[in-house]
Amino acid sequence: MKKILTLALFILSISLSAQVMPSPDAASLIKSINTPVNLYNGVATVSIPLYEATANNGASVPVGLQYTG
């Protein structure tokens, strides 16, 4: 009985620690879900920062690309 209980606990600990990796299709779906969406009209907004220009007085202007559509 003690051996069966020990074996059952061992198998349970292995099954709880195992990680199941999603398929590539599921991973791409998760990636698309994380795209920011405008809550007013449901349009996706993607922005890519390229550069930040900084002046001598400390003022900075971000330069980047933004797609809304």
Long-range contacts (C-beta under 8 A, 24 or more apart in sequence): 38-68, 43-68, 43-69, 44-68, 44-69
